[in-house]
Amino acid sequence: MKVAINYRRVEGPWGGGNRFVGAIEAALRARGDVVVHDLKDRDIDVALIIDPRRRNPQITFWPNEALAYAQRVRPTCVIVHRINECDERKGTHTMNLRLRIANYCADHTVFVASWLKNLNVWRRETESTVVLGGGDDTVFKRDSAAVWDGKVPLRLVTHHWGAHPNKGLDVYRTLSAMLSEPEWRGRVVFTHIGNPPPDAALANVVWLPPLDGPPLAQALAENHAYLTASICEPAGNHHIEGALLGMPILYRRSGALPEYCGPYGTGFDGPVDFPDALNKFIRDYTTLKPKLAEYPHTSTKMATQYLALFDRLVAEGPAIAARRKPWRNPLVHAANRFPF
């Protein structure tokens, strides 16, 4: 099988999409498949679209180019569109439209979380699959996180590549203020690894720069528990990596987080109920901690599901080509040709 991925990885800390491509590339090559990042070859079986944005310098071909390839070069090439973004994540106004337009070119849609299927991010004209993301458990090794004995301050940690305030700034501000109060002073230490949101100079937060790979795993593992307060998180790798290390998760009930974190932590809705959730989390820590040994979301499991999907779609390639109708909506077809 030959798979073309429309994203070329960069080295270093660069977000979850970068890690996803690395995991899929490695799995494909491990079983003898070929991975390319352009459409120059005439024998491509799968074109994987993971980002439709033309201004992204890592993007190597666009959805309309994949559709043209399937029309003119290899009709049995299957176009798979992986959706891991939305406007709701950052309060933007064009991402959902971009995704819907790009989705016109797809033969199959993959969502990184179930909740995304209900958003206006796809055209609902094709089959779809939910494949949850996974972390690299050869780097983020199970049960390597520090164990809290209840006698020292609970060390909470989070990490984000993106610096948008929706990554949880409202809750981090609340926690910082709490740690100045007599009730909480000395009970919790909170560390943020990654790019801080603008104007986020919070007095009671330890800020560390972005890290990647083993240095990130080591820094995370020095902590007892993981906090994620992201709003409308499409999926995210950060909480997965914390969980794989063996940290129970204090998570916001928003976006994909309940699907990924539910059985392995304590949920909250926002700053108002966060203090009560933190108290409950502290009480339940010893009950939650053993559950993390079975946290299922690994990159190996994720890649296995993608490869099985690719195998099935390639086998159905002739049937998919027969029912493909590239000109069913000429306006949307044309819209794919214009950068925005």
RADACOR-V506629 format. One record per residue. RES is the residue in one small letter. SS is DSSP state (H for helix, E for strand, C for the rest). Layout:
# RADACOR-V506629
res->RES ss->SS
res->RES ss->SS
This chain:
# RADACOR-V506629
res->m ss->C
res->k ss->E
res->v ss->E
res->a ss->E
res->i ss->E
res->n ss->C
res->y ss->E
res->r ss->C
res->r ss->C
res->v ss->C
res->e ss->C
res->g ss->C
res->p ss->C
res->w ss->C
res->g ss->C
res->g ss->H
res->g ss->H
res->n ss->H
res->r ss->H
res->f ss->H
res->v ss->H
res->g ss->H
res->a ss->H
res->i ss->H
res->e ss->H
res->a ss->H
res->a ss->H
res->l ss->H
res->r ss->H
res->a ss->H
res->r ss->C
res->g ss->C
res->d ss->C
res->v ss->E
res->v ss->E
res->v ss->E
res->h ss->C
res->d ss->C
res->l ss->C
res->k ss->C
res->d ss->C
res->r ss->C
res->d ss->C
res->i ss->C
res->d ss->C
res->v ss->E
res->a ss->E
res->l ss->E
res->i ss->E
res->i ss->C
res->d ss->C
res->p ss->C
res->r ss->C
res->r ss->C
res->r ss->C
res->n ss->C
res->p ss->C
res->q ss->C
res->i ss->E
res->t ss->C
res->f ss->C
res->w ss->C
res->p ss->H
res->n ss->H
res->e ss->H
res->a ss->H
res->l ss->H
res->a ss->H
res->y ss->H
res->a ss->H
res->q ss->H
res->r ss->H
res->v ss->C
res->r ss->C
res->p ss->C
res->t ss->C
res->c ss->C
res->v ss->E
res->i ss->E
res->v ss->E
res->h ss->E
res->r ss->E
res->i ss->E
res->n ss->C
res->e ss->C
res->c ss->C
res->d ss->H
res->e ss->H
res->r ss->H
res->k ss->C
res->g ss->C
res->t ss->C
res->h ss->C
res->t ss->C
res->m ss->H
res->n ss->H
res->l ss->H
res->r ss->H
res->l ss->H
res->r ss->H
res->i ss->H
res->a ss->H
res->n ss->H
res->y ss->C
res->c ss->C
res->a ss->C
res->d ss->C
res->h ss->E
res->t ss->E
res->v ss->E
res->f ss->E
res->v ss->C
res->a ss->C
res->s ss->H
res->w ss->H
res->l ss->H
res->k ss->H
res->n ss->H
res->l ss->C
res->n ss->C
res->v ss->C
res->w ss->C
res->r ss->C
res->r ss->C
res->e ss->C
res->t ss->C
res->e ss->E
res->s ss->E
res->t ss->E
res->v ss->E
res->v ss->C
res->l ss->C
res->g ss->C
res->g ss->C
res->g ss->E
res->d ss->C
res->d ss->C
res->t ss->C
res->v ss->C
res->f ss->C
res->k ss->C
res->r ss->C
res->d ss->C
res->s ss->C
res->a ss->C
res->a ss->C
res->v ss->C
res->w ss->C
res->d ss->C
res->g ss->C
res->k ss->C
res->v ss->C
res->p ss->C
res->l ss->E
res->r ss->E
res->l ss->E
res->v ss->E
res->t ss->E
res->h ss->E
res->h ss->E
res->w ss->C
res->g ss->C
res->a ss->C
res->h ss->C
res->p ss->H
res->n ss->H
res->k ss->H
res->g ss->C
res->l ss->H
res->d ss->H
res->v ss->H
res->y ss->H
res->r ss->H
res->t ss->H
res->l ss->H
res->s ss->H
res->a ss->H
res->m ss->H
res->l ss->C
res->s ss->C
res->e ss->C
res->p ss->C
res->e ss->C
res->w ss->C
res->r ss->C
res->g ss->C
res->r ss->C
res->v ss->E
res->v ss->E
res->f ss->E
res->t ss->E
res->h ss->E
res->i ss->E
res->g ss->E
res->n ss->C
res->p ss->C
res->p ss->C
res->p ss->C
res->d ss->C
res->a ss->C
res->a ss->C
res->l ss->C
res->a ss->C
res->n ss->C
res->v ss->E
res->v ss->E
res->w ss->E
res->l ss->E
res->p ss->C
res->p ss->C
res->l ss->C
res->d ss->C
res->g ss->H
res->p ss->H
res->p ss->H
res->l ss->H
res->a ss->H
res->q ss->H
res->a ss->H
res->l ss->H
res->a ss->H
res->e ss->C
res->n ss->C
res->h ss->C
res->a ss->E
res->y ss->E
res->l ss->E
res->t ss->E
res->a ss->C
res->s ss->C
res->i ss->C
res->c ss->C
res->e ss->C
res->p ss->C
res->a ss->C
res->g ss->C
res->n ss->C
res->h ss->H
res->h ss->H
res->i ss->H
res->e ss->H
res->g ss->H
res->a ss->H
res->l ss->H
res->l ss->C
res->g ss->C
res->m ss->C
res->p ss->E
res->i ss->E
res->l ss->E
res->y ss->E
res->r ss->E
res->r ss->C
res->s ss->C
res->g ss->C
res->a ss->C
res->l ss->H
res->p ss->H
res->e ss->H
res->y ss->H
res->c ss->H
res->g ss->H
res->p ss->H
res->y ss->H
res->g ss->E
res->t ss->E
res->g ss->E
res->f ss->E
res->d ss->C
res->g ss->C
res->p ss->H
res->v ss->H
res->d ss->H
res->f ss->H
res->p ss->H
res->d ss->H
res->a ss->H
res->l ss->H
res->n ss->H
res->k ss->H
res->f ss->H
res->i ss->H
res->r ss->H
res->d ss->H
res->y ss->H
res->t ss->H
res->t ss->H
res->l ss->H
res->k ss->H
res->p ss->H
res->k ss->H
res->l ss->H
res->a ss->H
res->e ss->H
res->y ss->C
res->p ss->C
res->h ss->C
res->t ss->E
res->s ss->H
res->t ss->H
res->k ss->H
res->m ss->H
res->a ss->H
res->t ss->H
res->q ss->H
res->y ss->H
res->l ss->H
res->a ss->H
res->l ss->H
res->f ss->H
res->d ss->H
res->r ss->H
res->l ss->H
res->v ss->H
res->a ss->H
res->e ss->C
res->g ss->H
res->p ss->H
res->a ss->H
res->i ss->H
res->a ss->H
res->a ss->H
res->r ss->H
res->r ss->C
res->k ss->C
res->p ss->C
res->w ss->C
res->r ss->C
res->n ss->C
res->p ss->H
res->l ss->H
res->v ss->H
res->h ss->H
res->a ss->H
res->a ss->H
res->n ss->C
res->r ss->C
res->f ss->C
res->p ss->C
res->f ss->C
